Amino acid sequence: MKSFDSLWIELAEKVLLRQEGSGTVAAVDAGVHTIGKKIVEEAGEVWLAAEHESDEALAQEISQLIYHLQTLMLARGLTPDDIYKYL
């Protein structure tokens, strides 16, 4: 099972190594505008799942939102520590 931090390490490594065929690398390369649109979409899906779906479906949607938030962090050069200081 992955945690926020273990996912971060995995994604950062993919971007650093420019892993061929990586969706994460493609997302980061697409830029913050494209990632931002995906975050808005995923946030809406989280809300709808919370209103109308099972806890499992909601958890899946939240995990997808976290993934896209991390791609945005990578695209902007932020690290988890940059976020944690505001929690």
Disulfide bonds with the S-S distance in Angstrom:
none
